[in-house]
Amino acid sequence: MAADIEAERNSALDLLGPSAASVRASVAALLEHRTFAYPLSVLPMIVHAVETGAPGPAVPLAVVHELWWTSACHLDDLADGQTALTAGGLGESEALLATVISGIPLPLLVVQSPRIPERARGALSAEVVRCWITATEGQLRDLRADVGAATRDAVVAAYLGKSGAPFSMVTAMAAQLAGCPDERVELWREFGNGFGVLWQLFNDQQDILTGRNEDLANGTVTYLLACALEGAGPDVAGRLLELHTAARRSPDAGAALIDLLLAPEVLRRYEEGIGGFRDRAHFLLSGLGGDAAHAAVLHDLVDRASPMLLRAAEPVAQAVPARR
């Protein structure tokens, strides 16, 4: 579906109009600079196909997904203190302006375009707005998290905003576009929320295994850290908190923290959490039914998003190959 999505992306840029040539060029540069390793923009197309047998009508929603994540990733870099917000040949101010356009006005233009049936335009526009509010709430929870009071439930609440909201946006949109009743739309929204949490857990693991360690540098309170703190005695908990603070400026402290996070009991809790979200996602998909071939693709996608990659017995740098 890549060619169809690319064509739709170009059509979306045309919606900016002939008087906004500079805006179009800046957003196009932003999209070209921010590429994604995994083609998750097809998710709303698969959901639509589960309901109708046809993925094609949901191609505009795949573009909304790409636009939203392109914008959100740049804003997340800014929130994490990477103030030099640039993309390709764009300067910092240009990139910031393009980020705003790609995240809110352009997705709204897409769902209000003639490619979307008039009956669905209002509901899809509301989903874009709701997603930004919920995702911002999750990001603020993340920024304001009290590591000393971190629990798995509290971290999941933040993940549901940061990552659950955009995935539930596009799954709910796809169901609305397919003409599903409200109860079924809400089941798809729940599936999207759970898939978003699974994807965040996958991304957290990749952050450690690839050596990026962005969560350590940013002082992020992750689900893995909460798993370690919940089962720790006072001495170990104090050591975890001390290393978590020091890891923002010390690679040695970060390495020592990772050693504690990869303890077998911590990883057991982590794997248990992944399994719970994975099982719930499969349960929802089985209950939703629909086109069997496309439902099987979603079941497979859930499994691919929920492996347990971290291992206690292996050195971190050798646990998985370098990211392509």
Residue pairs with C-beta under 8 A, 6 or more apart in sequence:
1 42
1 45
1 55
1 59
1 62
2 39
4 56
4 59
5 41
5 42
5 59
5 62
5 63
5 66
8 59
8 60
8 62
8 63
8 115
9 31
9 63
9 66
11 115
12 60
12 63
12 67
12 106
12 109
12 110
12 113
13 24
13 27
13 28
13 106
14 24
15 106
15 109
15 110
15 113
16 23
16 24
16 27
16 101
16 106
16 109
23 97
23 98
23 101
26 90
26 94
26 95
26 97
26 98
26 101
27 98
27 101
27 102
27 106
29 87
29 88
29 89
29 90
29 98
30 70
30 74
30 87
30 88
30 90
30 95
30 98
30 99
30 102
31 66
31 67
31 70
31 102
32 88
33 87
33 88
33 90
34 70
34 73
34 74
34 87
36 66
36 69
37 323
37 324
40 65
40 167
40 199
41 62
41 63
41 65
41 66
42 55
42 62
43 62
43 65
43 167
43 170
43 171
43 174
43 192
43 195
43 301
44 58
44 61
44 62
44 64
44 65
44 170
44 171
44 173
44 174
45 55
45 56
45 58
45 59
45 61
45 62
45 174
46 55
46 294
46 297
46 298
46 301
47 58
47 170
47 171
47 174
47 175
47 178
47 188
47 298
48 54
48 55
48 57
48 58
48 61
48 174
48 175
48 177
48 178
49 55
49 58
49 291
49 294
50 288
50 290
50 291
50 294
50 295
50 298
51 174
51 175
51 178
51 179
51 180
51 290
51 291
52 178
52 291
53 291
53 294
55 294
57 177
58 173
58 174
58 177
60 110
60 111
60 113
60 115
60 116
61 111
61 124
61 170
61 173
61 174
61 177
62 170
63 110
64 107
64 110
64 111
64 128
64 169
64 170
64 173
65 166
65 170
67 102
67 103
67 106
67 107
67 110
68 103
68 107
68 128
68 131
68 166
68 169
69 166
70 99
70 102
70 103
71 99
71 100
71 102
71 103
71 104
72 103
72 135
72 166
74 85
74 87
74 95
74 96
74 99
75 99
75 103
76 139
77 85
78 85
78 96
79 139
79 143
80 214
80 218
81 218
83 92
84 92
85 92
85 95
85 96
85 99
86 92
86 95
87 95
87 98
90 98
103 132
104 128
104 132
107 128
108 125
108 128
110 116
111 120
111 121
111 124
111 125
111 127
111 128
111 173
112 121
112 125
116 124
116 177
117 177
120 176
120 177
123 176
124 173
124 176
124 177
127 169
127 172
127 173
127 176
128 169
130 165
130 169
131 165
131 166
131 168
131 169
134 160
134 161
134 164
134 165
135 161
135 162
135 165
135 166
136 161
137 161
138 157
138 158
138 159
138 160
138 161
138 162
138 163
138 164
138 165
139 158
139 161
139 162
141 154
141 157
141 158
141 161
142 158
142 162
142 220
142 221
145 154
145 155
145 158
145 220
145 221
147 219
147 221
147 225
147 229
147 241
147 244
147 245
148 241
150 221
150 225
150 226
150 229
151 226
151 229
151 230
152 223
152 226
152 227
152 230
152 269
152 273
154 221
154 226
155 221
155 222
155 223
155 225
155 226
156 197
156 223
158 221
159 196
159 197
159 200
159 201
159 223
160 193
160 196
160 197
162 200
163 196
163 197
163 199
163 200
163 203
164 192
164 193
164 194
164 195
164 196
164 197
164 200
165 193
165 196
166 196
167 192
167 193
167 195
167 196
167 199
168 188
168 189
168 190
168 191
168 192
168 193
168 196
169 192
170 192
171 188
171 189
171 191
171 192
171 195
172 185
172 186
172 188
172 189
172 192
174 188
175 184
175 185
175 188
175 189
176 185
180 188
184 288
187 284
187 287
187 288
188 288
190 284
191 281
191 284
191 285
191 288
194 277
194 280
194 281
194 284
195 281
195 301
195 302
195 305
197 277
198 274
198 277
198 278
198 281
198 302
198 305
198 306
199 305
200 223
201 223
201 270
201 273
201 274
201 277
201 306
202 305
202 306
202 307
202 309
204 215
204 222
204 223
204 224
205 224
205 308
205 309
205 310
206 212
206 309
206 323
207 213
207 214
207 215
208 215
208 224
208 258
208 261
208 310
208 316
209 309
209 310
209 316
209 319
209 320
210 320
210 322
210 323
211 316
211 317
213 254
213 258
214 220
215 222
216 247
216 248
216 254
216 257
216 258
217 247
217 248
217 254
218 248
219 244
219 245
219 247
219 248
223 270
223 273
224 261
224 266
224 270
224 310
225 240
225 244
225 261
227 266
227 267
227 269
227 270
227 273
228 240
228 260
228 261
228 263
228 266
229 237
229 240
229 241
230 269
231 265
231 266
231 269
232 240
236 260
239 260
240 257
240 260
243 253
243 254
243 256
243 257
243 260
244 257
246 253
247 253
247 254
247 257
258 316
260 266
262 310
262 311
262 312
262 316
263 312
264 312
267 308
267 310
267 311
267 312
270 308
270 310
271 308
274 306
274 308
275 306
277 306
278 302
278 303
278 306
281 302
281 306
282 299
282 302
285 295
285 298
285 299
285 302
288 295
289 295
309 319
309 320
310 319
311 319
